[in-house]
């Protein structure tokens, strides 16, 4: 089980076309803050029907897009 699985399941369960989540919102979902390892794990989102879009360090947000099949 991936340490980010709760985030991927959250995206899949809510089933929105696009998300813009703050680092704080992600921390609430996961129970911990994202770190540099997120860049390695972000590919896992594809298995749940999403891709990680823009990661803004300045705004402290991450954009997710639903993958159209």
Secondary structure, DSSP 8 states (H G I E B T S, - for coil): --TTHHHHHHHHHH--SEEEEEHHHHHHHHSS---TTHHHHGGGGGGGTEEEEEEETTTTEEEEEE---
